Amino acid sequence: MTHADVSTLFTDKVRDYIVGRPGYPAILIGLLAEAVGASPGQQVADVGCGTGLLAQAFLQRGFRVTGIEPNDAMREAGARLLAALPSFDMRGGTAEQTGLADASVDGIAVGTAFHWFDPALTRAEFRRILRPGGWVALIGNERHVVADADAAFADLLARFRGDAHERMRMLEDCAPEAFLGAAARHFEVPHRLAVDREAFVALALSRSYMPRANSPRRAEAEAAIAATFEAHAVEGRYVLNYRATVFGTRVF
């Protein structure tokens, strides 16, 4: 996909993204601090910030965050949602051209967005904006198939995911160690998401490849989502297993 495609891909998915997508486990930032030396008060660039799910986790632990997001609608939503939190700034930009000044950030965090980046251009840009001794963390918040409900949701999404979306991969499939270097550290944090019907529908439709409103397969998608929820929800809640997987380094 071109940068133009990526910058508009989620424009009509913002509401679904906000309602359905899971946040990051609270313990993750503390573990990241141990792994790469991240500490409250540092200036962090959240590249591919989206609506601010990862930025919020850093802000709540006392970091200062600049979100970099190419999609106008996602960026505006993130700025609005996090307006009440201190030390947050949202800007337009890409991983390859953040628009930040040289040596202006102590750390760079990427939350479930690395698969969209050009690795070579992104590495050069990250090195340009990092201060000496700075750190980089690539983080994926990914579904973990360990129960029937997880498998059913995976099957639902696979039904609508085509070859055009082959880049929608798990973080481990995007060669994070090759990007970060031999000193990269890796850890995972399991967590769960329990959603009601509305949030489940939003979670499914928030995927970039799911049919848009008025598309030929939209009714099919809505029926499949409803059937999956009915088959596997317990007391009105659908439980999904997730794992936040982190690759981070101070030597970049």
Sequence and secondary structure as in RCSB ss.txt:
>XXXX:A:sequence
MTHADVSTLFTDKVRDYIVGRPGYPAILIGLLAEAVGASPGQQVADVGCGTGLLAQAFLQRGFRVTGIEPNDAMR
EAGARLLAALPSFDMRGGTAEQTGLADASVDGIAVGTAFHWFDPALTRAEFRRILRPGGWVALIGNERHVVADAD
AAFADLLARFRGDAHERMRMLEDCAPEAFLGAAARHFEVPHRLAVDREAFVALALSRSYMPRANSPRRAEAEAAI
AATFEAHAVEGRYVLNYRATVFGTRVF
>XXXX:A:secstr
  HHHHHHTTGGGHHHHHHH     THHHHHHHHHH   TT EEEEET TTSHHHHHHHTTT EEEEE S HHHH
HHHHHHTTTSSSEEEE   SS     TT EEEEEEES GGGS HHHHHHHHHHHEEEEEEEEEEEEEE   SHHH
HHHHHHHHTT  GGGTT   GGGG HHHHH TT EEEEEEEEEEE HHHHHHHHHTSTTS  TTSTTHHHHHHHH
HHHHHHH BTTBEEEEEEEEEEEES  
